[in-house]
Amino acid sequence: MGQTLTGLLTSVRAIAGRPGTPAQGRPGGGPDQALLAALRICGDHLSALAAAGPLTDARRTRLIASIGALTTACSTPGADAFDALLRTGQQALDSGGEAEARLALALADEATALRARSKGAWRLRGNALDALGRGEEAITAYERHLALQQNTAASRDVERRIATLRAAGDRIDEALTLFRETAGTRTEASGGGTEASGPGTETSGAGTEASGAAARLSRHLPAAEARAAFTDLVRLRTAEHGAGDPAVRRLAALYAEHRRLSDRDPVADPLLGGAEPIGVPGLRRLVAGRTVCLVADTPRTAEQEQRPGSPLAALIEGYDLVVRCDEARHTAPAARTDLHACTLRGDTPWKGPRWDRRAGTRLVFGDPLPYWRLALRGRLVPGAQDRVGDATLRRPLHDPALLGEEAGAGPASTAYTVLRLLDFLGTPARVDLIGFEGPAALSPREREWVGTRTANTDDTAVRITLR
């Protein structure tokens, strides 16, 4: 990867120039100045990665690949470099980390400069600002996105996020109002003089420190700074007036609400193990434009995947999303799993083993609804997933709002359910099946459906074409 990274950095510098040098206009209608600026920003990030040593994070490896695709698009006449720019910004956000969020924001700024009416660019800018804890600025970007977005269903997640950010800021405003009101009331009660002292007055040491914490607190602060100032204010007011004081109790309640809103959106379901619920629109956005592979849990596939330097391991690592199904019997516990799907079976599905394998998104298919809820409550492990499919995704084959098939066709495998769901969503760039032979083979009905969409078959993967 070091040599590849160095070669990519050389290509970026050749097209965009080195840091601090103005981008030169390219003859024959070359890349726009904003695209060249974006490439220079990517070059700076690549330099920092190269200086940090060997890369072991798969997410950053995918980010480097995305920067490579952007570099190619910028140097290829007729290529859509703008979409490549947005994909690189989104991949930077998906990589996690403050440096990557700053990269995403810088790329979003160039994207909005290129196309001021791009809803995708403003959504990326809002997400980047949100990731950096700059909530008020994120709201402004989200509102620009909504002004351009015509799809009401696609707007709901953004609207919900705006409401969450505003509610968190409102808790800070209410806390500051409460502080000013109680401080003024207690000063008047003490006679308004400066000679009084002790824990019951605002001139005590704790009261002075609390005033300083209140002066620092603002809804316009980055989230981490606002949280620290809010924490100090509650701690100092509690030390000054006691936890039983009505104003202190209200302040503590506002603090708790602010922390809850900062950690997750208000509709998060407590039974989801602290994860964010994701519905059909969210899943469609998650897989949009990405390469997806479904990996079978077989001894042969698991052995090859775990072998260092094996072609199969390299193949799987090259996909944007790796999907695994049901309980893993052969796959290594640490094997990459971006999406885990499982189907509830038996009379008491809530009594099965807990889902402790780490996955970015977990989809649980099952019916009836009470059993599905019991299974989530009993088998989800807090922290083992970031997102959990909500009730709209629990029965995609038979839900009239999705595929709406008759239930008489017999039980479907989890892999087939995932394939049909991806086909319904219609947004992945590519979907491949890996290892689905022998014990992992699909049923004849399922193989027939896959066969009608098979675009390519080789020794390792069956590629299908979505409608």
C-alpha positions in Angstrom: 0.0 0.0 0.0 2.9 2.4 0.7 4.0 2.3 -3.0 0.5 2.6 -4.2 -0.1 5.6 -1.9 3.1 7.2 -3.1 2.1 6.7 -6.7 -1.3 8.2 -6.1 0.2 11.2 -4.4 2.5 11.7 -7.3 -0.5 11.6 -9.7 -2.5 14.1 -7.5 0.4 16.5 -7.4 0.9 16.2 -11.2 -2.7 17.3 -11.8 -3.3 19.7 -9.0 0.1 21.1 -8.0 1.8 21.1 -4.6 0.4 22.7 -1.4 0.5 26.5 -1.5 0.9 26.7 -5.3 -2.0 28.2 -7.4 -3.8 25.8 -9.6 -2.9 26.4 -13.2 -5.6 26.5 -15.8 -5.3 23.3 -17.9 -5.4 23.6 -21.7 -8.3 22.2 -23.6 -10.8 22.8 -20.9 -9.2 20.8 -18.1 -10.6 20.4 -14.5 -12.4 23.3 -12.9 -10.4 25.3 -10.3 -12.5 24.0 -7.5 -11.8 20.4 -8.6 -8.1 21.2 -8.6 -8.4 22.7 -5.2 -10.2 19.6 -4.0 -7.4 17.4 -5.4 -4.8 19.5 -3.6 -6.7 19.0 -0.4 -6.8 15.2 -1.0 -3.0 15.4 -1.7 -2.5 17.0 1.7 -4.5 14.2 3.4 -2.5 11.6 1.5 0.7 13.1 2.6 -0.4 13.0 6.2 -1.4 9.3 5.8 2.0 8.5 4.2 3.8 10.2 7.1 1.7 8.2 9.7 3.2 4.9 8.6 1.7 1.7 7.3 -2.1 1.6 6.8 -4.0 -1.1 8.7 -7.5 0.5 8.6 -9.6 -0.9 5.8 -11.8 2.2 5.9 -8.9 4.5 5.1 -7.8 2.1 2.4 -11.2 2.5 0.7 -10.8 6.3 1.1 -7.5 6.2 -0.7 -9.2 4.2 -3.5 -11.9 6.8 -3.7 -9.3 9.6 -4.0 -7.8 7.5 -6.8 -11.1 7.4 -8.6 -11.5 11.2 -8.2 -8.0 11.7 -9.6 -8.8 9.6 -12.6 -12.0 11.4 -13.2 -10.3 14.8 -13.1 -7.8 13.7 -15.7 -10.3 11.9 -18.0 -12.1 14.1 -20.5 -15.9 13.7 -20.2 -15.8 11.9 -16.9 -18.2 13.0 -14.1 -15.7 14.3 -11.6 -18.4 16.0 -9.5 -20.0 12.7 -8.5 -16.5 11.3 -7.8 -15.9 14.3 -5.6 -19.1 13.7 -3.6 -18.3 10.0 -3.2 -14.8 10.8 -1.9 -16.3 13.2 0.6 -18.8 10.6 1.8 -16.1 8.0 2.0 -14.0 10.3 4.2 -17.0 10.7 6.5 -17.5 6.9 6.6 -13.9 6.5 7.5 -14.5 8.2 10.9 -12.0 10.4 12.7 -11.7 14.2 13.0 -9.1 14.5 10.2 -11.4 12.6 7.8 -14.4 14.8 8.8 -12.3 17.9 8.1 -11.4 16.5 4.7 -15.1 15.8 4.0 -16.0 19.4 4.9 -13.2 20.8 2.7 -14.4 18.7 -0.2 -18.0 19.7 0.4 -17.0 23.4 0.3 -15.4 22.9 -3.1 -18.5 20.9 -4.2 -20.9 23.8 -3.2 -18.5 26.2 -5.0 -18.8 24.1 -8.2 -22.6 23.6 -8.0 -24.4 25.8 -5.6 -27.7 24.1 -6.3 -26.5 20.5 -5.6 -28.5 19.0 -2.9 -25.9 16.2 -2.5 -23.2 18.8 -1.9 -25.2 20.6 0.8 -26.1 17.3 2.4 -22.4 16.3 2.5 -21.5 19.7 4.0 -24.2 19.3 6.7 -23.1 15.8 7.6 -19.4 16.9 7.8 -20.3 19.9 10.0 -22.5 17.6 12.1 -19.6 15.1 12.5 -17.3 17.9 13.7 -19.9 19.0 16.3 -20.7 22.3 14.6 -24.5 21.9 15.0 -25.7 25.4 14.2 -23.7 25.5 11.0 -24.9 22.0 10.1 -28.5 23.2 10.4 -27.9 25.9 7.9 -26.4 23.4 5.4 -29.2 20.9 6.0 -31.7 23.6 5.3 -30.1 24.5 2.0 -30.3 20.8 1.2 -34.0 20.7 2.0 -34.7 23.7 -0.1 -33.4 21.9 -3.1 -34.7 18.4 -2.2 -38.0 17.6 -3.9 -38.4 14.1 -2.5 -40.4 14.4 0.7 -39.6 10.9 1.8 -35.9 11.4 1.3 -36.1 14.6 3.4 -37.3 13.0 6.6 -34.0 11.9 8.0 -32.6 15.4 7.5 -35.6 17.1 9.0 -35.3 14.8 12.0 -31.7 15.6 12.4 -32.4 19.4 12.2 -35.0 19.0 14.9 -32.6 17.1 17.1 -29.8 19.7 16.8 -32.3 22.5 17.5 -33.7 20.7 20.5 -30.1 20.3 21.9 -29.4 24.0 21.4 -32.8 24.9 23.0 -31.7 23.0 26.2 -28.6 25.1 26.4 -30.6 28.3 25.9 -33.1 27.3 28.6 -30.2 26.4 31.0 -28.7 29.8 30.5 -32.0 31.5 31.1 -32.5 29.5 34.2 -29.1 30.4 35.5 -29.6 34.2 34.9 -33.0 34.1 36.5 -31.9 32.2 39.7 -28.7 34.2 39.9 -30.7 37.5 39.9 -33.3 36.2 42.4 -30.7 35.0 44.8 -28.7 38.3 44.6 -31.8 40.3 45.4 -32.6 37.9 48.3 -29.2 38.5 49.8 -29.7 42.3 49.7 -27.9 43.0 46.4 -24.7 43.8 48.3 -21.2 42.5 47.7 -20.4 41.9 51.3 -22.4 38.8 51.6 -20.5 35.6 51.2 -21.0 31.9 51.6 -22.6 29.0 49.7 -25.9 30.7 49.4 -24.8 33.7 47.4 -23.5 34.3 43.9 -20.4 35.9 45.2 -19.1 32.6 46.7 -16.2 30.9 45.0 -18.5 28.3 43.4 -20.9 31.0 42.3 -18.1 32.9 40.5 -16.9 29.7 38.8 -20.5 28.9 37.8 -20.8 32.4 36.3 -17.6 31.7 34.3 -19.0 28.3 33.1 -22.3 30.0 32.0 -20.3 32.7 30.2 -18.5 30.0 28.2 -21.7 28.0 27.4 -23.4 28.6 24.1 -25.4 26.7 21.5 -22.9 27.9 18.9 -20.0 26.2 20.5 -18.6 22.9 19.0 -20.4 20.0 20.7 -17.4 18.9 22.8 -16.8 22.4 24.2 -20.5 22.9 24.9 -20.7 19.6 26.7 -17.7 20.5 28.8 -19.1 23.9 29.8 -22.5 22.5 30.5 -21.0 19.8 32.7 -19.0 22.4 34.7 -22.1 24.5 35.1 -24.2 21.6 36.6 -21.3 20.5 38.8 -20.7 23.9 40.2 -24.4 24.8 40.8 -24.8 21.4 42.5 -21.9 22.1 44.8 -23.2 25.6 45.5 -26.9 25.0 46.2 -27.2 21.2 46.7 -28.8 18.6 44.5 -32.2 19.1 46.2 -32.5 22.7 45.1 -35.4 23.0 42.5 -33.4 25.1 40.1 -30.5 22.7 40.3 -32.8 19.7 39.6 -34.2 21.5 36.6 -30.7 22.3 35.4 -29.7 18.7 35.8 -32.7 17.6 33.8 -31.8 20.0 31.0 -28.3 18.6 31.0 -29.5 15.0 30.8 -31.8 15.9 27.9 -28.9 17.7 26.1 -26.6 14.7 26.5 -29.3 12.4 25.2 -30.0 14.5 22.2 -26.3 14.9 21.5 -25.7 11.2 21.5 -28.6 10.1 19.3 -31.8 11.3 17.6 -34.9 11.5 19.8 -36.8 8.7 18.1 -34.1 6.1 18.9 -35.8 3.0 20.4 -34.3 1.9 23.7 -34.7 -1.8 22.8 -32.3 -1.3 19.9 -29.2 -1.6 22.1 -28.3 2.1 21.7 -28.1 1.8 17.9 -29.8 4.1 15.4 -32.9 2.7 13.6 -32.7 2.6 9.9 -35.6 2.3 7.5 -36.0 1.8 3.8 -34.9 5.4 2.8 -31.8 5.1 5.0 -30.8 1.7 3.7 -31.3 2.9 0.2 -28.8 5.8 0.8 -26.4 3.4 2.6 -26.0 1.2 -0.4 -26.3 3.8 -3.1 -23.5 3.7 -5.6 -21.5 1.1 -3.7 -20.2 -2.3 -4.5 -21.7 -5.1 -2.4 -20.7 -8.7 -1.8 -22.6 -11.4 0.0 -20.1 -13.9 1.5 -21.2 -17.4 2.3 -20.3 -18.9 5.7 -18.5 -22.1 4.5 -15.3 -23.8 5.7 -13.6 -23.3 2.3 -14.5 -19.6 2.0 -13.5 -18.9 5.7 -10.2 -20.7 5.3 -9.3 -18.8 2.2 -10.4 -15.5 3.6 -8.3 -15.9 6.7 -5.2 -16.9 4.8 -2.8 -13.8 4.7 -2.4 -12.5 1.2 -5.0 -14.8 -0.4 -6.7 -13.6 -3.6 -10.1 -14.1 -2.0 -9.3 -12.0 1.0 -8.1 -9.2 -1.3 -11.2 -9.6 -3.4 -13.5 -9.2 -0.4 -11.6 -6.3 1.0 -12.1 -4.4 -2.2 -15.9 -4.2 -1.8 -17.5 -1.1 -0.3 -20.0 -3.3 1.7 -19.5 -6.8 2.9 -22.7 -8.7 3.8 -22.8 -11.8 5.9 -25.9 -13.8 6.9 -27.2 -15.6 10.0 -25.0 -17.2 12.6 -21.3 -17.5 11.7 -20.1 -21.1 12.2 -16.9 -20.9 10.2 -16.1 -17.2 9.6 -13.5 -15.7 11.9 -15.0 -13.5 14.6 -13.0 -10.5 13.5 -13.9 -10.9 9.8 -15.1 -7.6 8.3 -18.9 -7.4 8.4 -20.5 -4.1 7.2 -24.0 -5.5 7.1 -25.3 -8.6 9.0 -28.7 -10.0 8.1 -30.5 -12.8 9.9 -33.9 -14.5 9.8 -35.8 -15.4 12.9 -36.9 -19.1 12.8 -38.6 -21.5 15.2 -41.3 -21.0 17.8 -39.2 -19.0 20.2 -36.8 -16.9 18.1 -36.1 -14.5 20.9 -34.2 -17.3 22.8 -31.4 -17.7 20.1 -27.8 -16.7 20.6 -27.0 -13.1 21.0 -25.8 -11.1 18.0 -22.4 -10.1 19.3 -20.5 -10.1 16.0 -19.6 -6.5 15.2 -21.5 -5.1 12.2 -22.1 -1.6 11.0 -25.8 -2.4 10.2 -27.9 -5.3 11.4 -31.1 -6.4 9.6 -33.4 -8.8 11.4 -36.1 -10.4 9.3 -39.0 -12.0 11.1 -42.8 -12.2 11.7 -45.0 -11.7 13.7 -44.1 -8.2 15.0 -44.3 -9.1 18.8 -41.8 -11.9 18.2 -39.5 -9.6 16.2 -39.5 -7.1 19.0 -38.8 -9.7 21.7 -35.9 -11.0 19.6 -34.4 -7.5 19.3 -34.8 -6.9 23.0 -33.2 -10.2 23.9 -30.5 -10.8 21.3 -29.1 -7.4 20.4 -25.8 -6.6 22.2 -25.3 -2.9 22.9 -22.3 -1.5 21.0 -22.2 -4.5 18.5 -23.9 -2.5 15.7 -24.3 1.2 14.7 -27.7 0.8 12.9 -30.6 -1.7 13.2 -33.2 -2.2 10.6 -36.6 -0.9 11.9 -40.0 -2.6 11.6 -40.4 -1.5 7.9 -37.5 -3.8 7.0 -38.5 -6.9 9.0 -40.4 -8.7 6.2 -39.4 -7.3 2.8 -40.5 -10.2 0.7 -44.1 -10.2 1.9 -44.6 -6.5 2.9 -47.1 -4.9 0.4 -45.1 -1.7 0.7 -41.9 -3.5 -0.6 -42.0 -6.7 -2.7 -45.4 -8.0 -1.6 -45.0 -11.6 -2.6 -47.5 -14.3 -1.5 -46.3 -16.2 1.6 -47.1 -19.6 0.1 -43.8 -19.9 -1.8 -42.1 -21.4 1.2 -39.3 -20.1 3.5 -36.6 -18.0 1.9 -32.9 -18.0 2.8 -31.6 -14.9 4.4 -29.2 -14.3 1.5 -32.1 -14.5 -1.0 -34.1 -12.0 1.1 -31.1 -9.6 1.1 -30.7 -10.0 -2.7 -34.3 -9.3 -3.3 -34.2 -6.3 -1.0 -31.2 -4.9 -2.8 -32.9 -5.4 -6.1 -35.9 -3.5 -4.8 -33.8 -0.6 -3.6 -32.0 -0.6 -7.0 -29.2 1.7 -5.9 -26.0 -0.5 -5.4 -23.4 -0.2 -8.1 -22.8 -3.9 -8.1 -23.8 -7.0 -6.2 -21.7 -10.2 -6.1 -22.2 -13.6 -4.5 -19.1 -15.3 -3.0 -18.9 -18.9 -1.9 -22.6 -19.9 -2.5 -22.0 -23.4 -3.6 -22.2 -26.8 -1.9 -23.8 -26.6 1.6 -24.4 -22.8 1.1 -26.1 -23.2 -2.2 -29.4 -21.4 -2.7 -32.7 -23.3 -3.3 -33.7 -24.1 -6.9 -36.3 -21.3 -6.9 -33.7 -18.8 -5.6 -31.0 -20.0 -8.0 -33.4 -19.5 -10.9 -34.0 -15.9 -9.8 -30.2 -15.2 -9.5 -29.6 -17.0 -12.8 -31.9 -14.5 -14.7 -29.7 -11.7 -13.4 -26.3 -13.2 -13.6 -23.9 -10.9 -15.5 -20.7 -12.7 -14.8 -19.4 -15.9 -13.2 -15.8 -16.8 -12.3 -14.1 -19.1 -9.8 -14.8 -16.8 -6.9 -17.8 -14.6 -7.5 -21.2 -14.6 -9.2 -22.1 -11.1 -10.3 -25.8 -10.3 -10.7 -27.4 -7.3 -12.4 -30.0 -5.4 -10.5 -33.1 -4.0 -12.3 
